[in-house]
């Protein structure tokens, strides 16, 4: 992967950036991530239009101050930039066809979904025929982080367009990178998610050990976060591993399965051995089998806890209470 165009993350203004005066932003996909990002763009002063096939999502968006479009075509005709946050390759291709027909020449589309690079390339080519530019811009961060504007954008595609979109990126993220050629954003995203898969499970292992020793997960997170063993997953998902916090999903297990398959395929294609990642796969599969599909990935804590035998001291206490 070429990273010749890698630049420093922008937290305010990217030096030498060419910013366009974009005022109206469109959002296609108002789920956990999309709604949070749209909310931050509104706070930043943008006029945000949005559409989602789910009526509840549209209602919540309207209640937050957004302008609800009747469909994707209507949205494309009302905005300067479109941001997509979609659940599948099929949804992206359907959207590509609509934007190619309804969007004006020069429309910029920021594609933030985690999908196969080939599918994104196919969507890009469909739009390009009509003069609409798609940029591959997946995100690093959970839904909770999106709400706090604690996201990083892995942008890839035409460098000039990425620079022009700096103010938009700054409206919903803490930093953004220009990673060069289209598709490099997804490559970086899969690398990040490989680490997330491992760090999430290692967090659950450490916190379960502490809990068995009588150390509350919340205490362990606070103490361990600043040490050598700290990680963003410990900070973000660690607190969700106490008192069944995984029931409030920021990344559903069912959605995460899609990401796991993409990572596994990328590793196979590159012929890279990944024993640590491979060891996490059965745990996420078990979470699905245990009914956690709608819960957060922090539910791997529950999987490990139920896999574990009860310590002898605890077992004796429980027996004495009978």
C-alpha positions, 0 to 999 in steps of 0.5 A: 500500500502506497502512503506517499500522500500521508499527511499529519492528522488535522485537528483544526486546519490542515496546513495548505488545505484548499477548503471549499465553502460547503454548507449543505451536507447530506447523510445516507444512513442514520444508524448509530454512526450516521446519526452521531456524525450528522449531529456533530455536523449540525453543531458545527454549523452545517445544514444537514439533510438525511435519509434512512429507510427506517422511519424511527431513524428519520424521526430521531434525525428530524427531532435533532434538527435535521432536514429529512429527505424523502429518498436518496435522489431527493437528498442528492439534489439538495446538498453539496456533499453526501456522506454515506454510512451503509450496512452492505455492499448491495446498499452501496451499489443501489446508492451509487446508481441513484446518486449517479442519476440524481446528483449533479456533476461535481458532487462529492461523496464521502463513503464511510462504511466498512465494506470490501474494497472491490465493492467500493471500487465498483460503486466509484466507477458507476458514479464516475461515469456521471461526474460524481466523485466517491472517496473511500473514507472509513472511520476509526471509532465506535458509535459512542466515540462518534457522539463525542466527535472522537473519530479518525477518518482514513481518507483515500482518493483524489488528494485535491478533493480530500483537501477541499473536504477538510472542514467537513471532516473537522465537523464530525471527527478529531483527525483525518488522514490523506492515505493516497490512492482510493482503497487505502482507507479501507486497508488501514481500516482493516488493519485497525479492526484487526487490532480492535478484535484482539484488544477487545478480547484481551481486555475481557480476559484481563478484566475477568481475571481481576473480577475473580480476584475481587477487583471491579472492572471499573477500577481495573480500567481506571488503573490500567489505562495509563499503564503499559497495558493500556489500550483504547479498547480498554478505555472504550469497551472496558467500562461496558464489560461491567453490569452487562453494559454491552446491552447498549451497543456501539458496535453490534456483534452481528455487524462486527461479523461482517468486519471479521470476515473482511479481515480474515479474507484480507489476511488470506489474500496477503498470506499473512499468518495471524494466530492472535486474530484467529483465536478471537474468531470463535469467541465472536461466533460464540457471542452470536450463538449465545444471543448477543447479536444485537449487543455490543462486542464487549459481550465477549466478556460474557462469553469468557465468563460462561466458559470459565469454571467457578473458582473453588472459594466461590463455589464453596460459598454458594454451596454453603448458602443452600 
